[in-house]
Amino acid sequence: MEKALPADLLALSNLGPTSVRWLVEVGIERPSDLETLGAVEAYRRIRGAGLAVSLNLLYALHGALWNVSWIDLPAEVKADLRQAVRSADEAET
């Protein structure tokens, strides 16, 4: 039997069952876990787990932290998020 998904994560904007399942899979089980790690690190952990994710997940995670739809994020914010992922990836190599 599959474990129930955390309702407090499901209550965040932009996050549905699949994205919450991915978060739980990488050890992010509460909104406070996501807040502590931030959208960039959470995205990198999910991607690093071998899950097929798109940049929309990165934007959704950021939007969840700010209670805003990922669609409404300004282009500059999206560009900053992509750069933050690239920088973190480069720092790791």
Secondary structure as UniProt FT lines:
FT   HELIX           7..10
FT   TURN            13..14
FT   HELIX           17..25
FT   TURN            26..27
FT   HELIX           31..48
FT   TURN            49..50
FT   HELIX           55..66
FT   HELIX           70..72
FT   HELIX           75..92
//
